Amino acid sequence: MTDEPTEFQTADGQSTSKKLSMRATTPPSEVPGYRLSRFLGSGAFGQVWVGLDLNTGRDVAVKFYLHRGGVNWSLLSREVKNLVQLSTDRQVVQVLEVGWDADPPYYVMELINGGSLEDLLKKRPRLPVSEATEMFQEICVGLNHCHAKGVLHCDLKPANVLIGDDGNPRLADFGQSRLSHEQTPALGTLFYMAPEQADLNSAPNASWDVYAAGAIFYRMLTGDPPHREGKLIKNIDTEGSLPKRLQRYRESIQNCPPADDHLKVIGMDRSLGRIISTCLAADPADRYTNVQQILDDLDERERSRNRWPLLMLGLVGPLLILLATSFFGYRSIQKATERTKEALRTEAGGSNKLAASFAAQTLESEIKDYYDLVHDESTLNRFKSQLIKTLSDEVVSELLAEIGDAETPGDTHQNDELRKKFLAAEDVVKLTEILQARLAPYTESNSENGLPRLATMFVTDALGTIISIAYENPVSFEENSAGKNFCYRTYFHGGREDLDKDNVTIGDIEPLRQPRLSAAFSSTATRYWKVAVSTPIYLGEDRAKPDAVFVVTLNLGDFELLQSKQGANQVAVLVDARQGAARGMILQHPLYDSRRKQGIEVKEQSYQIESGLMDRLIRGGDVDYLDPIAKVPDGADYQGPWIAAMQPVMLPKSDNNRLEPAEPATQRSGSTKLEKADLLVLVQYRLETVMAPVTLMQWALLIEGASALASILVVMLVLWYFVRKVDQIENREPSQPKKNDPAPAETIAAP
């Protein structure tokens, strides 16, 4: 011996050394026809060696029973007989030869190299659901074969399930097995043993193996057998005798809640969870009565799983077709709607342009009527005679001369004393009475007579001072314009723009020489837009310069064409065409008429179309027109897009006092008898109204399509439901064990 210390070993190393030291080096005896090669393992009864069948070259396992005094020969005999009886089953370990008379006794069985299921679960505590289910089904097939031959295993656990080279389980260790007709008790392994089996007086039953198979399945999925808890194990261990320990186990299993950890495993489906729960039912009445029922439910589950994709395809496929049909149908409706709207918009735009052209001609005709009215009234003998008399009156002449001596027209608006004298002149009063009488038929109160409507009628002298004026409604002295000079107005000088009344000199402005439609101007009293039609008056043979100017004014809303109903879908609007700051000003709009009729006083009515939009409208482009009036609080009726078309208003031109008739519309372009007024007619057509038929058609098509799709969907779902119900009826199996299932075939053991 040396003094060197023994090399230190870890706990694992010491365990390995112990196993190696206990391993047998030579077989207990020779077995005829077999050559034993290596030691495989040992147990309570003896040793197991790996050998070779010299006749077939097949690897075998030889089990020697070395401890004769401790061997329960009835258990040994039962195991061997049952293994021999089941040796033709692929799921059971096969017995090849038995040597009862040898010393020591032995039997030869096939060698399973894959180890036991217990070994596998030590390496992989939890198996995937699919792998565990396949293993469970193979175990059940083996058990079913055993039961069919009248053999109950009674001690099924992972250690007694061997894994073959092909990966399939093989049932082994039938030491506790019983024939189906035997009444002797058999003890299994705790937590794999059915609770009613834990009774020394119990009779074997196929449901014991059902419970054990379910416990193995539970172990493969969760890592532990059902109900195995530290507290329960401790309670069982504290009991002294075997009957008391079995009783504690039985009562604990029966009283505790059902094991349900398997239901929490990922991938677990409802039908498989129900199978496991039924196997592990504590009450045998709630458990499967035989293994065949398990296999039937597993087969039904597999059929259902295989049918489910087809059933889903039968549902999802038509739904996808329906969805695709809906998509393309909706897209077709949308495209058809867009094309129809585009065509309808083009057609409506053309119609609106025609309407604008017609409106412009109609307005021209109305203006011509006013020209004729001015000519007729200005040449009336009674009026003309009184005008000559008034201008010849010495008092009137002096007062007009004094008014004309003012530097600017604005100055004449401030001299109230002079104006009072002028208005009181007898001839002025008589002339006013004549004008008032002539105005009366043209006022709103007499509008039913079909005559044009006027707001005022007056006459000025050659310098632009109003000699006499008649109003539609009585006015105060301050509002009366008689005695004031208005030579700066376009109705006097015939220009396109009003002049600044404080920057022109009376006498420097010449009166117009022919009838004229004035530029639009805002009424100082009402703030509504007006125009005037004026004509020169020659009282003598000398026509070098007019002696007076006859003028009538009218509210732009008095044109019959422009009298549209508030909120109408198609309205005519009058727009200022003059270049400069006034361009695009809305001179007349249905909202103005509505305000005037309601007596609404406004401080300002200045609504303008922006310049770029004006250019596009004049060019005749397709424009989404937004009415500026819609921005005011009471203009809500005019919100939204409109189709708009604009046309200029042409005025007759004549060198004579008597206006010549307007030329036909076909001669509008290039006619020397026509000139453009500073007015544009805008006809706007509500786009929503234009598109209303298309929108109604679109909704009708969508509703019809939706109804058709809904009908198809309902029919499809009803058919699918009936197919599903018929399939369930044809393939339905009881979810609970049958009470009248036939018992396994009885097998009588050989003596």
PyMOL commands that set and color helices and strands:
alter all, ss='L'
color gray80, all
select helices_A, chain A and resi 11-22+68-70+73-85+117-123+129-148+158-160+195-197+206-222+230-238+242-255+261-264+270-279+284-286+291-378+381-392+394-404+409-412+416-424+426-442+444-449+490-493+556-558+560-562+590-598+611-619+628-631+633-638+665-667+687-731
alter helices_A, ss='H'
color red, helices_A
select strands_A, chain A and resi 34-42+46-53+59-65+95-99+106-110+151-152+161-163+169-171+178-179+456-461+466-471+516-517+521-522+529-537+548-555+570-576+586-588+624-626+641-652+674-686
alter strands_A, ss='S'
color yellow, strands_A
deselect
rebuild
show_as cartoon
